Amino acid sequence: MKAILVTAFLAVASASAAGGDLMLSTFSKSEFPLSADPSSGHWKKIGPTVAEGDHWGKPVDKHRTEIRSRWTKDHIYFLFSCPFEELHLNAAPVTSAETSKLWDHDVAEIFIGADFESIWKYREYQVSPLGEYIDLDIDRRKPLANGGADWDSGFTVKARLDREKKIWYGEFKIPIASFDSRPAKAGNEMRVNLFRIQGPGPKRKYIVWQKTGVLNNHVPESFGQIRLVGE
């Protein structure tokens, strides 16, 4: 029985992680509270997708980032585990409203869209190590109106910073309807890329899941895919 359970666990972890340019998001029957903790019951059996290179795919030492995902009929969740060497944080963080230009400091980012024809249209969601956030409605053919702050997805975030272990965690709960008009079901696929920006000034690090080939996250041609799968 123990061997069967171990085999089942490894199968779940492997399936959740996938690889290459495909990430899998595992179904949850119910919504769950954000914990920003990969060892919590909702996350501990979910294998990670890994981002560890820069925009050109060159490894970024000591910044190997793990990203996990789950989904329900209404939301998709992402959990980033973010090792760091140095922090670059806002001196006066605000967590009750969006933070404009949050990407000027340490941040984890999700770019996701369900339109495989108009790939220049997608949504962007960000969280900082301090729990700051912003979401953006992106159309690469047009400039962002008011810095994108006029659009509100209704997403929520939670962050947890462990300065002693030099790792921070950022968790997202995103309404699926904010980027996909289809009812959520196993087999649905979306286009996605995942990023981190970490550290101050000349020591700034960029960690990218699917390399873009230029110093720019907004390259929709480089996106990978995420697929919703069952339990």
Secondary structure as UniProt FT lines:
FT   HELIX           2..17
FT   TURN            20..21
FT   STRAND          22..27
FT   TURN            38..39
FT   TURN            41..45
FT   STRAND          49..51
FT   TURN            55..56
FT   TURN            61..62
FT   STRAND          65..71
FT   STRAND          75..83
FT   TURN            100..101
FT   HELIX           102..104
FT   STRAND          107..113
FT   TURN            119..120
FT   STRAND          121..127
FT   TURN            129..130
FT   STRAND          133..139
FT   TURN            140..141
FT   HELIX           145..148
FT   TURN            149..150
FT   STRAND          156..162
FT   TURN            163..166
FT   STRAND          167..175
FT   HELIX           176..178
FT   TURN            186..187
FT   STRAND          189..198
FT   HELIX           201..203
FT   STRAND          205..208
FT   HELIX           220..222
FT   STRAND          224..229
//
